[in-house]
């Protein structure tokens, strides 16, 4: 049985942990690279596509609702017709309405 050379950083009885750390410090194998690519292709790409679709849908809904409110403002107007109320009156003709802080 051959004995592995001891590292100055190894602790007696910790040969398995040292081998594990050496394996972790190496570059990933071809299988690990393929697994990472498959993970990205199966998980990350569809999630990114869903996020983009949701953003585009939100933009379309925002534009439609903006156009709808502008159309309603242009046709019926959300403000009452006529001059603005005098100071001390509100739109419904009340006078000296106080608001408690």
C-alpha positions in Angstrom: 0.0 0.0 0.0 1.5 3.3 -1.0 1.4 6.2 1.4 0.5 9.6 0.1 2.9 12.5 0.8 1.9 14.5 3.8 1.0 18.1 3.3 2.3 20.6 5.9 -1.3 21.6 6.4 -2.7 18.2 7.0 -3.9 16.9 10.3 -3.3 13.2 11.1 -6.3 11.2 10.4 -7.8 13.8 8.0 -6.7 12.2 4.7 -10.2 12.1 3.4 -10.9 15.7 4.1 -7.6 16.7 2.5 -8.5 14.8 -0.7 -11.9 16.4 -0.7 -10.3 19.9 -0.5 -7.8 19.0 -3.3 -10.7 17.9 -5.5 -12.7 21.1 -4.8 -9.7 23.2 -5.8 -9.4 21.6 -9.2 -11.1 22.9 -12.3 -14.5 21.4 -12.9 -14.6 18.3 -15.1 -16.4 18.1 -18.4 -19.4 16.4 -16.7 -19.7 19.3 -14.2 -19.6 21.8 -17.1 -22.3 19.9 -19.0 -24.4 19.6 -15.8 -24.1 23.4 -15.3 -25.0 24.1 -18.9 -28.0 21.8 -18.7 -29.1 23.5 -15.4 -28.9 26.9 -17.1 -30.8 25.6 -20.2 -33.6 23.9 -18.2 -34.0 26.4 -15.2 -32.5 29.8 -15.9 -33.5 30.4 -19.5 -37.3 29.7 -19.0 -37.3 31.8 -15.9 -35.7 34.6 -17.7 -38.1 34.2 -20.6 -41.1 34.4 -18.2 -39.7 37.5 -16.5 -39.3 39.2 -19.9 -42.9 38.2 -20.9 -44.3 39.5 -17.7 -42.5 42.8 -18.1 -43.8 43.2 -21.7 -47.3 42.3 -20.5 -47.1 44.9 -17.7 -46.0 47.5 -20.2 -48.9 46.7 -22.6 -51.4 46.9 -19.7 -49.9 50.2 -18.5 -50.1 51.7 -22.0 -53.7 50.6 -22.6 -54.8 52.0 -19.2 -53.0 55.2 -19.9 -54.6 55.6 -23.2 -58.0 54.8 -21.6 -57.7 57.5 -19.0 -56.5 60.1 -21.5 -59.5 59.2 -23.7 -61.9 59.6 -20.8 -60.3 62.9 -19.7 -60.6 64.2 -23.3 -64.2 63.1 -23.7 -65.8 63.7 -20.4 -63.2 65.5 -18.4 -62.6 64.5 -14.8 -62.6 68.2 -13.7 -65.8 70.2 -13.4 -66.5 72.7 -16.1 -66.4 76.3 -15.2 -64.2 78.6 -13.2 -62.3 77.3 -10.2 -64.0 77.8 -6.8 -63.3 80.9 -4.9 -60.9 80.8 -1.9 -62.8 79.4 1.1 -65.1 77.2 -1.0 -64.6 73.8 -2.3 -66.1 72.2 -5.5 -69.4 71.4 -3.8 -70.1 74.9 -2.5 -69.2 74.4 1.1 -67.7 77.4 2.9 -65.1 77.6 5.6 -64.5 73.9 5.8 -61.8 73.2 8.4 -59.7 70.1 8.5 -58.5 69.0 11.9 -54.8 68.1 12.0 
